[in-house]
């Protein structure tokens, strides 16, 4: 396992230092992360444009036709999810290894991605299923427990990709290790994640407002006349909308992978420090070791 103790995202002690590291890394390596995010966003939006949501609304009164329409959408949805998964793997790999840029960086990055893809996918399927179960139970009981379960599992999942790239390719070990790291600093980990998630949501909403400016007329008509709501669904196929959405969405996509490694290095660093302290204590010279042992009385 490679030692990343000198990684620029390692060593965050509190929220202030964590966000300083995040912002510094974002500014320094913005170009590469933005290009990767832009390419992934464009592909995802293009595949999403093939999903005809307007036709699904037209047959909403017939369950059989709805099922047939949903089956026809399975392909584009699967491609969209695959592109999103690949984008996450590429971004995380790039954030991890770009600071130590060495000859053959591209081939090393590609190898790591290929090795991590399937184990990460398997681990995420299990974690997502667990998230749905816990969130559903929480919502049935009360709304707040459901939100807590969602935030809790989302924070666990943020550790999965760093663990896959650095430590293990075993899906079960990825899951158990993610839970252990999460629980080292449960509340700070959840707090940092929730704060960044809220920042990303607010930023995405502001950027979406800019994206919608050329389509203000269609948006107002859809509100004034619900029968024209399908026009908003068709807007997702507009090349201008796809381009603007990709350009703005790519600005916030790199933030979560950066936070993932800040949290991972912080919690893993504490484990390493505790191990070193334990080892030093076990091998330390004691006062009684300086004197010969007294003979035992018969």
C-alpha positions in Angstrom: 0.0 0.0 0.0 1.5 3.4 -1.1 2.3 5.9 1.6 0.3 9.1 1.0 1.3 11.0 4.1 2.7 13.9 2.1 -0.4 14.2 -0.1 -1.7 17.8 -0.1 -5.1 16.7 1.2 -3.6 14.9 4.2 -3.3 16.4 7.7 -6.6 18.3 8.1 -7.2 18.8 11.8 -10.4 20.8 11.9 -13.1 22.2 9.6 -11.2 25.3 8.8 -8.0 23.5 7.7 -10.1 21.0 5.8 -11.8 23.6 3.7 -8.6 25.5 3.2 -7.0 22.3 1.8 -10.1 21.7 -0.3 -10.0 25.2 -1.8 -6.3 25.2 -2.4 -6.4 21.8 -4.1 -9.4 22.9 -6.2 -7.7 26.0 -7.5 -4.3 24.4 -8.2 -5.6 21.4 -10.1 -8.8 22.9 -11.4 -8.1 22.5 -15.1 -7.7 18.7 -15.1 -10.6 18.1 -12.8 -12.9 20.4 -14.8 -12.0 18.7 -18.1 -12.8 15.3 -16.7 -16.0 16.5 -15.1 -17.1 18.3 -18.3 -16.6 15.2 -20.4 -18.5 13.0 -18.0 -21.3 15.5 -17.6 -21.7 15.9 -21.4 -21.9 12.1 -21.9 -24.4 11.7 -19.0 -26.7 14.5 -20.4 -26.6 13.1 -23.9 -27.6 9.7 -22.7 -30.3 11.2 -20.5 -31.7 13.1 -23.6 -32.6 9.8 -25.1 -35.0 9.1 -22.3 -38.4 10.3 -23.4 -40.1 11.4 -20.2 -42.8 13.2 -22.1 -44.1 10.0 -23.6 -44.1 8.4 -20.1 -46.4 11.2 -18.9 -48.8 10.7 -21.8 -49.4 7.0 -20.9 -49.4 7.5 -17.1 -53.0 6.3 -17.0 -52.2 2.8 -18.4 -49.9 0.7 -16.1 -49.0 -1.7 -18.9 -47.9 1.0 -21.3 -46.0 2.6 -18.4 -44.1 -0.6 -17.9 -43.3 -0.9 -21.6 -42.0 2.6 -21.7 -39.9 2.1 -18.6 -38.3 -1.0 -20.1 -37.4 1.0 -23.2 -35.7 3.5 -20.9 -33.6 0.9 -19.1 -30.8 1.1 -21.7 -30.2 4.9 -21.5 -30.5 4.8 -17.7 -27.9 2.1 -17.5 -25.5 4.0 -19.8 -26.0 7.1 -17.7 -25.3 5.3 -14.5 -22.2 3.6 -16.1 -20.8 7.0 -17.2 -21.5 8.5 -13.8 -19.6 5.6 -12.1 -16.7 5.9 -14.5 -16.6 9.6 -13.9 -16.4 9.1 -10.1 -13.6 6.5 -10.5 -11.6 8.8 -12.9 -12.0 11.8 -10.7 -11.0 10.0 -7.5 -8.0 8.4 -9.2 -6.9 11.8 -10.6 -7.2 13.5 -7.2 -5.2 10.8 -5.5 -2.3 10.5 -7.9 -2.1 13.8 -9.8 0.0 15.7 -7.1 2.8 13.0 -7.3 2.8 13.3 -11.1 5.4 10.9 -12.5 6.4 9.4 -15.9 3.7 6.9 -17.0 1.0 8.7 -14.9 -1.7 8.0 -17.5 -1.0 4.3 -17.6 -0.9 4.0 -13.8 -4.2 5.9 -13.6 -5.8 3.7 -16.2 -4.6 0.5 -14.4 -6.0 1.7 -11.1 -9.3 2.6 -12.6 -9.7 -0.8 -14.2 -8.8 -2.6 -11.0 -11.1 -0.5 -8.8 -14.2 -0.3 -11.1 -15.8 -3.7 -10.4 -15.0 -3.9 -6.7 -16.3 -0.4 -6.1 -19.4 -1.1 -8.1 -20.2 -4.2 -6.0 -19.6 -2.4 -2.8 -21.8 0.5 -3.9 -24.7 -1.7 -4.9 -24.7 -3.2 -1.4 -24.3 0.2 0.3 -27.0 1.7 -1.8 -29.4 -1.2 -1.0 -28.6 -0.7 2.7 -29.2 3.1 2.3 -32.6 2.6 0.7 -33.6 0.2 3.5 -32.5 2.4 6.4 -33.9 5.6 4.9 -37.2 4.0 4.2 -37.5 2.7 7.7 -36.5 6.1 9.0 -39.1 7.9 6.9 -41.8 5.5 7.9 -41.0 6.1 11.6 -40.4 9.9 11.3 -38.9 12.1 8.7 -35.9 13.2 10.7 -34.6 9.6 11.3 -34.8 9.1 7.6 -32.8 12.2 6.8 -30.2 11.1 9.5 -30.0 7.6 7.9 -29.4 9.2 4.5 -26.7 11.5 5.7 -25.1 8.7 7.7 -24.9 6.3 4.8 -23.8 9.0 2.4 -20.9 9.7 4.6 -20.0 6.0 4.8 -20.1 5.8 1.0 -17.7 8.7 0.6 -14.9 6.6 2.1 -15.6 3.7 -0.3 -13.6 5.0 -3.3 -10.5 6.0 -1.3 -10.5 2.6 0.4 -10.8 0.9 -3.0 -8.0 2.8 -4.6 -5.5 2.6 -1.7 -6.2 -0.4 0.5 -8.3 -3.3 -0.8 -10.3 -4.6 -3.8 -12.5 -6.9 -1.7 -16.1 -5.4 -1.7 -16.8 -6.7 1.8 -13.6 -5.3 3.1 -14.3 -2.0 1.4 -17.7 -1.8 3.2 -16.4 -2.8 6.6 -13.4 -0.5 6.3 -15.6 2.4 5.3 -17.7 1.9 8.3 -14.7 1.8 10.6 -13.2 5.0 9.2 -16.5 6.7 9.4 -16.9 5.8 13.1 -13.5 7.1 14.1 -14.9 10.6 14.1 -18.6 10.0 13.5 -20.0 13.5 14.1 -17.2 15.6 12.6 -17.2 13.3 9.5 -21.0 13.7 9.1 -20.8 17.4 9.8 -18.1 18.1 7.2 -19.9 16.0 4.6 -23.3 17.7 5.3 -21.8 21.2 5.2 -20.1 20.6 1.8 -23.2 18.9 0.5 -25.3 22.0 1.4 -22.8 24.3 -0.3 -22.9 22.1 -3.4 -26.7 22.1 -3.5 -26.9 25.9 -3.1 -24.2 26.4 -5.7 -25.8 24.0 -8.1 -29.2 25.8 -7.7 -27.6 29.2 -8.5 -25.8 27.7 -11.5 -29.0 26.1 -12.7 -30.7 29.5 -12.6 -28.1 30.8 -15.0 -28.6 27.7 -17.2 -32.3 28.3 -17.3 -32.1 32.0 -18.4 -32.3 31.3 -22.2 -35.4 29.1 -21.5 -37.3 31.5 -19.2 -40.2 31.8 -21.5 -40.8 28.0 -21.7 -40.5 27.8 -17.9 -43.1 30.5 -17.3 -45.5 29.0 -19.8 -45.2 25.6 -18.1 -46.1 27.1 -14.8 -49.0 29.2 -16.2 -50.4 26.3 -18.2 -49.8 22.8 -16.9 -50.7 21.3 -20.3 -47.4 22.8 -21.6 -45.3 21.1 -18.9 -44.1 18.6 -21.5 -42.2 21.5 -23.1 -39.9 21.6 -20.0 -39.2 17.9 -20.5 -38.3 18.4 -24.1 -35.9 21.1 -23.1 -33.5 18.5 -21.8 -32.9 17.5 -25.4 -31.9 21.0 -26.5 -28.2 21.1 -27.4 -27.8 24.6 -25.8 -29.3 23.3 -22.5 -27.1 20.3 -22.6 -24.0 22.4 -23.1 -24.8 25.0 -20.5 -25.7 22.3 -17.9 -22.5 20.4 -18.5 -20.4 23.6 -18.3 -21.9 24.7 -15.0 -22.3 21.2 -13.4 -18.6 20.4 -14.0 -17.7 23.3 -11.6 -19.0 21.5 -8.5 -18.4 17.8 -9.4 -14.8 17.7 -8.2 -15.6 18.9 -4.7 -16.9 15.7 -3.2 -13.9 13.5 -4.4 -11.6 16.1 -2.8 -13.5 15.9 0.5 -13.4 12.1 0.3 -9.6 12.0 0.5 -9.5 14.8 3.1 -11.7 12.7 5.4 -9.9 9.4 4.5 -6.4 10.8 5.2 -7.6 12.4 8.5 -9.1 9.2 9.9 -6.4 6.9 8.5 -3.7 9.2 9.9 -5.1 8.9 13.4 -5.1 5.1 13.1 -1.4 5.2 12.0 -0.5 7.5 14.9 -2.2 5.3 17.4 -0.4 2.2 16.0 3.0 4.0 16.4 2.2 5.0 19.9 1.2 1.4 20.9 4.3 0.0 19.3 6.6 2.5 21.0 5.0 1.7 24.4 5.4 -2.0 23.9 9.1 -1.7 23.0 10.1 1.0 25.5 12.8 0.2 28.1 11.4 -0.1 31.6 13.3 0.8 34.8 13.2 -2.8 36.0 14.9 -3.9 32.8 18.1 -2.0 33.9 18.6 -4.3 36.9 19.4 -8.0 37.1 16.5 -10.2 38.1 16.5 -11.3 41.7 16.9 -15.1 42.2 13.7 -16.9 43.0 13.3 -18.3 46.5 13.0 -22.1 46.6 
